[in-house]
C-alpha cells in the first residue's frame, strides 16, 4: 500500500544529500538558522544543528559529533549569523546519542552555555560509573540473545567504544514534557517522544510553524528502535505512541537532525508506522515458520538491505537489538513467543 508523500522543502539539503556533500548554512527566518555539522566516517555524513535567536539569547539545538572539523563548521555557521562561540547561551539536545550531544561539552567549556536534555533521557554517565559491570551485563544480554560465542567480541561494545560516551556532557537542565525551553523571545515547546532513545524530545515552534524532530522523524530513513541497556522495556510501543503525539498536524515545516527539511509530519508518521508494522509482521512470520530459539536466530532469517551475511560489529549489534525490540513488542501484543529477551542482568543496570 503506498501512502501520501511528504513535500521536501530543504531543496539545497536534498541536493547535497544526493551529491554526497555538505549542505549550505541556511537562514530559515529572522530567528532560526540551519548549520550542518560534519559526522565524520559515517554514512549520515552530517547532523543538522539549528541556531535559535531569542532576545539576547543564542541557543543551539543538537550541536553534533565532537570533532575539530565539526567545531570549524559550527564556528563558521555562527559567524554567518553574526555571532561568535562565546555568544551561545544554551544548548538543547534532542537525545543523548553522540552525533547530537557529542559537541555539547566542548561548546559549554568555551561559552558557558547551559546544556539541556529531556527529563527522561538516559543518565548515561551513571550507567557508566562502573564500566566493567555494564560490559558484563551487556555481554550476558547478547549471549541470551543467541549471539554465538565466536562472534561475541565482534558484536559487543568494549571499553574503547565507551570512551566517547563517557565524555558526553551531563545536562544542566532537564526539560519536562510540554514545558517551554527557557529562551527569552521564543516559544519553543518540548514534546517528549521516546522510542529512538528513552528520553528523546522534539521541539515545536508554533509561532514560526517549525517542528524540530531530532531523529524521531526523518524524511527518508526510519530511525533505529532498539532494545537497549539501560532502557525502557518496550521501545517500539513507545515509538508508536510518540509518532501519534508528534503528528498533531501536517502543515508545519519539519526540521530533522539529518537529511533534509520537509512538510508533512502526519504523512511521514503514517509511513514510519507502516514500515515498522511490516517489519513486525515479518518477525512474526519467521517465528511461526522457522521456530527460532533466539533473537539471533530470528534476525538471521529476516531481510536486511545488504544481506545478513554482510552485517558486521556495530551494524550487527543494531540488527539484533532492533529484532529484540520487535520480539518484546509482539509479545506485548499477546503473541506467545518463547524466545528469551530479558534476563536478571537488566536489574543490575539502570
Ligand atoms: Zn542522529
Boltz pocket constraint, residues with backbone or C-beta under 6 A from the ligand:
constraints:
  - pocket:
      binder: B
      contacts: [[A, 97], [A, 99], [A, 100], [A, 215], [A, 257], [A, 258]]
      max_distance: 6.0
